[in-house]
């Protein structure tokens, strides 16, 4: 199970390039980020949506998902979209 407070950032966008041109990276709000000059990518809501989607769709007992746990990166590429969560 992915815990929100352990997430570094998330990505949601169309399949393909993940440089940000097809989607958006989001950061959870943290006190250290409060001084950031670019707050447009800070969104607890977007990060929670990604976490909830992955928690609903991933089978955390599957060997591939266990590898994801080791890497600290979880993803789902269903429905023509990429949803990715990067852990701290």
Secondary structure, DSSP 8 states (H G I E B T S, - for coil): ---GGGEEEEEEEESS--SSSSEEEEB---GGGGG-S--TTB-HHHHHHHHHHHHHH--TTSHHHHHHHHHTEEEE-GGGEEEEEEE-
